């Protein structure tokens, strides 16, 4: 069905929302207040044309915008863009019974994203098209750091070597770290190994196993240099990691005993240890090993005790939480089991970093119900032009 309608709001995925025959229809690339022509299929709308554009519609900076599904919001003016991102944080909190405003909004795009995963398919190499399993072929991506300029070319070379695959890139101080994922069980390493020399890669991995390493992929975290394990977590932009770390260090203040939960390779623990001993926990054993190695080879740090522990299945109990401050940075699922133990503990300060506003709101409500007061909330925008946002907040007794 084709119809003309008015967009009434912006959904949490950055899509315009229209009311048609009493139901909501979600229309990518449309903005509130616009009169648009769309085709409708159930609750999905496809933008055919903008009849009356909104005053806050701007010209996208990337020629691929609208076809490539990597960005959703390049057409939205900056003030409304920031308001949308702040709303992503405040709305779930309100539904959880917490009336708290975002204290500050940090643009953490920096020099661009240092991490990206491109899909290598027969039709090309790039991100998926909007609402599609088809890949939009890219020549370049302006939201990536300059060091990833050749990522589409590398992904196409992977396609030629082993067929369809997902190719993850991380720009490090020592060069590109590239990890290939393919469903082919017998994918041949000898077909992809030449890519290390051809593209001057630091390391190449195939289905989680190292193929060839010219030099270890290294990133800086405070005073430390960390050798990244294959597939380890890292914030998408260097600017976001620094902004979040600055927030965490400031929020912890003068606490003498600190636990860093879901610590990964140590972006917070290594910086916190410049001032006090830290105990760090994560289920990722290679990440824990990398953190411990960085600690041993960095001068001027206090002791870091790094331990492998699954905090989802085996959270630190209220009796183990004998720390003045606890920092936690869980994945998208949040940290419900661990937060319930924190709510029963005597920890004075909890600093939470989160990448999913809904699970953050759920966990925040548990802490508030346990007697914590919620302090400053910061929204950190590293996935610019998308419907994702990072959150940092402090809870105190």
Secondary structure, 3 states (H helix, E strand, C coil): CEEEEEEEEECCCCCEEEEECCEEEEECCCCCCCEEEEEEECCEEEEEEEEECCCCECCCCCCCECCECCCCCCCECHHHHHHHHHHHHHHHHHHCCCCCCCCEEEECCCCCECEEEEEEECCEEECEECCCCCECCCCCCCCECHHHCCHHHHHHHHHHHHCCEEEEEEEECCEEEEEEECCCCCCCHHHHCHHHHHHCCCEEEECCEEEEECCCCEEEECCEEEECCCCCCCCCCHHHHHHHHHHHHHHHCCCCCEEEECCCCCCCHHHHCCCCCEEEEECCHHHHHHHHHHHHCCCCCCCEEEEECCCCCCCCCCCCCCCCEEEEECCCCCCHHHHHHHHHCCCCEEEEEECCHHHHHHHHHHHHHCCCEEEEEEEEECCCCCCCCEEEEEEEC
